[in-house]
Amino acid sequence: MKLTLGFSPCPNDTFIFDALIHHKIDTEGLDFEVFFDDVETLNQKAMKGVLDITKLSYHAFAYVTDKYVLLDAGSALGFGVGPLLISNFEISISDLQSDSMKYNIGIPGKYTTANFLLGLAFPEAKNKTELVFSDIENALLENRIDIGLIIHENRFTYQEKGLHKIIDLGDYWEKQTGCAIPLGGIVINRKLPLDVQLKVNRVLRKSVEYAFANPKSGLEFIREHSQEMSEDVMYKHIDLYVNKYSVDLGEEGRKAIQLLFDKALENKIIPPVKGNIFLT
């Protein structure tokens, strides 16, 4: 059985999926047609329901719970992994709180969890420009935007370019809730039979476990898609986003995701959620 699968070319995703798509584990008769896209493109595809299995932002997931259900394996949650607000000149948190509309903020997509956290921390910040996440640093350096909302490996590169951190939105979330921040998850189309959904979850878990047991096994595959990152940065990226929640959400991970949805509903950031979001 062949299923369509979408994930990003970022090291955390290629690390997780390497063993699965290259049959380094038993995939229980499943094969995969892979599509590589940035996270906001994956979010948009999920809105249309075009893929059987896809990575997406948890913010975007709230809009497609009628089409997709969340797998227990493959998620990116954690502490100290959240998006950062940065700038090319000194801006204080109080400046942003008092007059956020005067700043043009570059965001990595409307439906990213990063943008959800921005709305939670600074609800008046409405002057936003959507950019591919990897273009945000250069947009700041070229003064096309005033503030950048960065994710992924840009956490490791902004300082060397002379850019300044305003606030760590992941840290903001952790202090507000005491929970890990849910960034992205792997969902599967509800139209697929339950036994197939459960099989995909099993083989994805095996893929993550294989990657942890053999961390260099997928090095060439990861490097091929990593936008000329150094090996050191690639594995810093992986260490940041791939952890115990990537193997299995567990009760703690599910609680963090439910809290994210509850707060988003409370602040009218997402529509009412349809159906049980977790695979059972």
C-alpha positions in Angstrom: 0.0 0.0 0.0 1.4 3.4 -1.0 0.6 6.5 1.0 1.4 10.2 0.2 3.6 11.7 2.9 4.6 15.4 3.4 7.2 16.7 5.7 9.8 19.5 5.7 13.4 19.3 4.6 14.5 20.5 8.0 16.9 18.1 9.9 14.4 17.1 12.6 12.0 15.8 10.0 14.5 14.1 7.8 16.1 12.5 10.9 12.7 11.2 12.0 11.5 9.9 8.6 14.8 8.5 7.1 14.4 5.0 8.4 10.7 4.8 7.4 11.1 6.0 3.8 14.3 4.1 3.1 13.0 0.9 4.6 15.6 0.6 7.3 12.8 -0.7 9.4 9.9 -3.1 8.7 7.2 -0.8 7.3 4.6 -3.6 7.5 3.8 -3.5 3.8 3.6 0.3 3.5 5.4 2.4 1.0 5.4 6.2 0.8 5.4 8.9 -1.9 7.2 11.8 -0.3 6.7 15.6 -0.7 9.1 18.0 0.8 7.7 21.5 1.6 8.2 24.3 4.1 5.9 24.2 7.1 3.4 26.8 5.9 3.1 25.0 2.5 2.4 21.8 4.4 -0.2 23.7 6.5 -1.9 24.9 3.3 -1.9 21.4 1.8 -3.5 20.1 5.0 -6.3 22.7 4.6 -7.1 21.1 1.3 -6.7 17.5 2.6 -4.4 16.5 -0.3 -2.0 14.2 1.6 -2.6 11.0 3.4 0.0 11.8 6.1 1.6 15.2 6.8 3.6 17.2 9.2 1.9 20.5 10.1 1.9 23.2 12.8 -0.4 22.6 15.8 -2.0 26.0 15.0 -2.9 24.7 11.6 -4.1 21.4 12.9 -7.0 23.2 14.7 -8.4 24.1 11.3 -8.3 20.5 9.9 -9.4 18.3 12.8 -12.4 17.2 10.7 -10.0 15.8 8.0 -7.0 14.6 10.1 -6.2 12.9 13.4 -3.0 13.2 15.3 -0.4 10.4 15.5 1.3 9.8 18.8 4.7 9.5 17.1 6.6 12.2 15.3 5.7 15.4 17.1 7.9 18.3 17.9 7.3 19.5 21.5 9.7 20.6 24.1 11.1 23.0 26.6 13.5 25.8 25.3 12.5 25.1 21.7 10.1 27.9 21.0 10.1 30.7 18.3 12.1 33.9 19.0 11.2 37.5 18.2 14.3 39.2 16.9 15.3 42.6 15.4 18.1 44.5 13.7 18.0 47.2 16.3 17.2 47.3 20.0 13.5 46.9 20.7 12.3 46.2 24.2 9.3 44.1 25.2 7.7 47.2 26.7 8.1 49.0 23.4 6.3 46.1 21.6 3.6 46.0 24.3 2.9 49.7 24.2 2.9 50.2 20.4 3.1 47.0 18.5 1.3 48.3 15.4 4.2 50.6 14.4 6.4 47.5 13.8 6.2 45.4 10.7 6.7 41.8 11.9 7.9 39.1 9.5 6.2 35.8 10.3 6.9 32.3 8.9 3.2 31.7 8.0 -0.3 32.6 9.3 -1.0 29.1 10.5 2.3 28.4 12.2 2.3 27.7 16.0 4.9 30.6 16.1 2.2 33.0 14.9 -0.3 31.6 17.4 2.2 32.3 20.2 2.8 35.8 18.9 -0.9 36.5 19.0 -1.1 35.1 22.5 1.8 37.2 23.9 1.1 40.4 21.8 -2.6 40.3 20.7 -2.4 43.9 19.3 0.5 43.0 16.9 -1.4 42.9 13.6 1.1 44.4 11.2 2.5 41.2 9.8 4.3 40.1 6.6 4.3 36.4 5.7 7.7 35.1 4.6 9.4 31.7 4.1 11.0 31.1 7.5 14.5 31.0 6.0 14.1 34.5 4.5 13.3 36.3 7.7 16.9 37.1 8.8 17.8 38.6 5.5 14.5 40.7 5.4 15.6 42.1 8.8 19.2 42.9 7.6 17.7 44.6 4.5 15.3 46.6 6.6 12.2 45.2 4.8 10.7 44.3 8.2 11.3 45.6 11.7 10.9 42.4 13.7 11.3 38.8 12.7 9.6 35.7 14.2 12.1 32.9 13.7 11.9 29.2 14.0 14.0 26.1 13.2 17.8 26.5 12.7 17.6 30.3 12.7 17.8 30.1 16.5 21.4 29.2 16.0 22.4 31.7 13.3 20.7 35.1 14.1 23.4 36.3 16.7 26.3 35.8 14.3 24.5 38.1 11.9 24.3 40.9 14.5 20.6 40.5 15.2 19.0 40.9 18.7 16.6 38.8 20.6 13.5 40.6 21.9 11.7 37.6 23.6 11.7 33.9 23.5 8.0 33.0 22.9 8.6 29.4 24.0 9.9 30.6 27.3 6.8 32.9 27.6 4.5 29.9 27.0 6.4 27.7 29.5 6.1 30.4 32.2 2.4 30.8 31.5 1.6 27.1 31.5 4.4 25.0 32.9 4.0 22.8 29.8 6.2 21.9 26.9 5.4 24.0 23.8 3.7 22.0 21.0 5.2 23.1 17.7 4.3 20.6 15.0 2.8 17.1 14.7 2.2 14.3 12.2 -1.4 13.8 11.2 -3.1 11.1 9.1 -6.3 11.4 7.0 -9.4 10.2 8.9 -10.7 8.6 5.6 -8.0 5.8 5.9 -9.1 2.7 7.8 -8.2 2.7 11.5 -5.9 -0.3 11.1 -3.9 1.7 8.6 -3.7 4.7 10.9 -2.5 2.5 13.7 0.1 0.8 11.4 1.5 4.2 10.3 1.8 5.2 13.9 3.7 2.0 14.7 6.1 2.3 11.8 6.7 6.0 12.5 7.6 5.2 16.1 10.0 2.5 14.9 11.6 5.0 12.6 12.2 7.5 15.4 13.5 4.8 17.6 15.9 3.6 14.9 17.1 7.2 14.4 17.9 7.6 18.1 19.7 4.2 18.1 21.6 5.0 14.9 21.9 8.8 14.8 24.4 9.0 11.9 22.5 6.5 9.7 20.6 9.2 7.9 23.4 11.8 7.7 23.7 11.9 3.9 19.9 12.2 3.6 19.7 14.9 6.3 22.6 16.8 4.7 21.1 16.6 1.2 18.1 18.6 2.4 19.6 20.9 5.0 20.3 24.0 3.0 24.1 23.9 3.4 24.0 23.8 7.2 27.1 22.6 9.0 26.8 19.1 10.6 27.1 20.7 14.0 24.1 23.0 13.4 22.2 20.1 11.8 22.5 18.0 15.0 21.9 20.9 17.3 18.6 21.3 15.4 17.8 17.7 15.8 18.7 17.7 19.5 16.4 20.7 20.0 13.3 19.3 18.3 13.5 15.5 18.5 12.9 14.0 22.0 10.8 11.7 24.0 7.6 13.4 22.7 8.7 12.4 19.1 8.6 8.7 20.1 5.3 9.0 21.9 3.3 12.0 23.1 2.3 10.3 26.3 -0.1 11.9 28.8 2.2 14.9 29.3 2.4 15.7 25.6 -1.3 15.3 25.0 -2.0 17.6 28.0 0.2 20.3 26.5 -1.5 20.0 23.1 -5.0 20.2 24.6 -4.0 23.2 26.7 -2.7 24.9 23.5 -6.1 24.4 21.9 -8.0 25.5 24.9 -6.0 28.7 25.2 -6.4 29.3 21.5 -10.2 28.9 21.7 -10.3 31.1 24.8 -8.5 33.9 22.9 -10.6 33.3 19.7 -7.5 32.4 17.7 -8.9 29.2 16.3 -12.4 27.9 15.4 -14.1 25.2 17.6 -12.3 21.9 17.3 -14.3 19.0 15.6 -13.9 15.5 16.9 -11.3 13.7 19.0 -7.9 15.1 17.9 -5.9 12.1 19.2 -5.5 8.7 17.6 -7.2 6.0 19.7 
